[in-house]
Amino acid sequence: MQSKSKIWQFLETLDDYELANFYFYKYDTFMEYSQKQLDKYFTARGITQDKIKILIEENETKNHRLDNCCPQCYSLKKITTQELWFPQDKCSGLDNLVDYNRELIDVQYCLICGYEFSNRNRRTFSKKDSWIKRLLLG
């Protein structure tokens, strides 16, 4: 007996609404072989293209009252990763080339649709102004 792949095991944890949104938002991000595996899974589960459209429309009209759900697909399944923070302001491009003290920040994504919960542009940067800013503006 062949063991199930990790993606197959993950898909089995999804309800039909999450599965439809997963297909809608992420299907095109997979390579051809993985897409074929996804197609097999959806066929085995009895979910067609028409049913995907219906499920997405139904999910959008449901009254989702959970504050911590994804605003795009309404799932509660999230993952937190750590990524390098690059401030987005004037002079930061040069700083990013020479600054070796980069900060790791937690970034939260929806596992179903890929929505990023963090708004990195609003984040305040606590360290002193960069040496390039001080040189150019000081």
Secondary structure as a PSIPRED ss2 file (coil, helix, strand):
# PSIPRED VFORMAT (PSIPRED V4.0)

   1 M C   1.000  0.000  0.000
   2 Q C   1.000  0.000  0.000
   3 S C   1.000  0.000  0.000
   4 K C   1.000  0.000  0.000
   5 S C   1.000  0.000  0.000
   6 K H   0.000  1.000  0.000
   7 I H   0.000  1.000  0.000
   8 W H   0.000  1.000  0.000
   9 Q H   0.000  1.000  0.000
  10 F H   0.000  1.000  0.000
  11 L H   0.000  1.000  0.000
  12 E C   1.000  0.000  0.000
  13 T C   1.000  0.000  0.000
  14 L C   1.000  0.000  0.000
  15 D C   1.000  0.000  0.000
  16 D H   0.000  1.000  0.000
  17 Y H   0.000  1.000  0.000
  18 E H   0.000  1.000  0.000
  19 L H   0.000  1.000  0.000
  20 A H   0.000  1.000  0.000
  21 N H   0.000  1.000  0.000
  22 F H   0.000  1.000  0.000
  23 Y H   0.000  1.000  0.000
  24 F H   0.000  1.000  0.000
  25 Y H   0.000  1.000  0.000
  26 K H   0.000  1.000  0.000
  27 Y H   0.000  1.000  0.000
  28 D H   0.000  1.000  0.000
  29 T H   0.000  1.000  0.000
  30 F C   1.000  0.000  0.000
  31 M C   1.000  0.000  0.000
  32 E H   0.000  1.000  0.000
  33 Y H   0.000  1.000  0.000
  34 S H   0.000  1.000  0.000
  35 Q H   0.000  1.000  0.000
  36 K H   0.000  1.000  0.000
  37 Q H   0.000  1.000  0.000
  38 L H   0.000  1.000  0.000
  39 D H   0.000  1.000  0.000
  40 K H   0.000  1.000  0.000
  41 Y H   0.000  1.000  0.000
  42 F H   0.000  1.000  0.000
  43 T H   0.000  1.000  0.000
  44 A H   0.000  1.000  0.000
  45 R H   0.000  1.000  0.000
  46 G C   1.000  0.000  0.000
  47 I C   1.000  0.000  0.000
  48 T C   1.000  0.000  0.000
  49 Q H   0.000  1.000  0.000
  50 D H   0.000  1.000  0.000
  51 K H   0.000  1.000  0.000
  52 I H   0.000  1.000  0.000
  53 K H   0.000  1.000  0.000
  54 I H   0.000  1.000  0.000
  55 L H   0.000  1.000  0.000
  56 I H   0.000  1.000  0.000
  57 E H   0.000  1.000  0.000
  58 E H   0.000  1.000  0.000
  59 N H   0.000  1.000  0.000
  60 E H   0.000  1.000  0.000
  61 T H   0.000  1.000  0.000
  62 K C   1.000  0.000  0.000
  63 N C   1.000  0.000  0.000
  64 H C   1.000  0.000  0.000
  65 R C   1.000  0.000  0.000
  66 L C   1.000  0.000  0.000
  67 D C   1.000  0.000  0.000
  68 N C   1.000  0.000  0.000
  69 C C   1.000  0.000  0.000
  70 C C   1.000  0.000  0.000
  71 P C   1.000  0.000  0.000
  72 Q C   1.000  0.000  0.000
  73 C C   1.000  0.000  0.000
  74 Y C   1.000  0.000  0.000
  75 S C   1.000  0.000  0.000
  76 L C   1.000  0.000  0.000
  77 K C   1.000  0.000  0.000
  78 K E   0.000  0.000  1.000
  79 I E   0.000  0.000  1.000
  80 T E   0.000  0.000  1.000
  81 T E   0.000  0.000  1.000
  82 Q E   0.000  0.000  1.000
  83 E E   0.000  0.000  1.000
  84 L E   0.000  0.000  1.000
  85 W E   0.000  0.000  1.000
  86 F C   1.000  0.000  0.000
  87 P C   1.000  0.000  0.000
  88 Q C   1.000  0.000  0.000
  89 D C   1.000  0.000  0.000
  90 K C   1.000  0.000  0.000
  91 C C   1.000  0.000  0.000
  92 S H   0.000  1.000  0.000
  93 G H   0.000  1.000  0.000
  94 L H   0.000  1.000  0.000
  95 D H   0.000  1.000  0.000
  96 N H   0.000  1.000  0.000
  97 L H   0.000  1.000  0.000
  98 V H   0.000  1.000  0.000
  99 D C   1.000  0.000  0.000
 100 Y C   1.000  0.000  0.000
 101 N C   1.000  0.000  0.000
 102 R C   1.000  0.000  0.000
 103 E E   0.000  0.000  1.000
 104 L E   0.000  0.000  1.000
 105 I E   0.000  0.000  1.000
 106 D E   0.000  0.000  1.000
 107 V E   0.000  0.000  1.000
 108 Q E   0.000  0.000  1.000
 109 Y E   0.000  0.000  1.000
 110 C E   0.000  0.000  1.000
 111 L C   1.000  0.000  0.000
 112 I C   1.000  0.000  0.000
 113 C C   1.000  0.000  0.000
 114 G C   1.000  0.000  0.000
 115 Y C   1.000  0.000  0.000
 116 E E   0.000  0.000  1.000
 117 F C   1.000  0.000  0.000
 118 S C   1.000  0.000  0.000
 119 N C   1.000  0.000  0.000
 120 R H   0.000  1.000  0.000
 121 N H   0.000  1.000  0.000
 122 R H   0.000  1.000  0.000
 123 R C   1.000  0.000  0.000
 124 T C   1.000  0.000  0.000
 125 F C   1.000  0.000  0.000
 126 S C   1.000  0.000  0.000
 127 K C   1.000  0.000  0.000
 128 K C   1.000  0.000  0.000
 129 D C   1.000  0.000  0.000
 130 S C   1.000  0.000  0.000
 131 W H   0.000  1.000  0.000
 132 I H   0.000  1.000  0.000
 133 K H   0.000  1.000  0.000
 134 R H   0.000  1.000  0.000
 135 L H   0.000  1.000  0.000
 136 L H   0.000  1.000  0.000
 137 L H   0.000  1.000  0.000
 138 G C   1.000  0.000  0.000
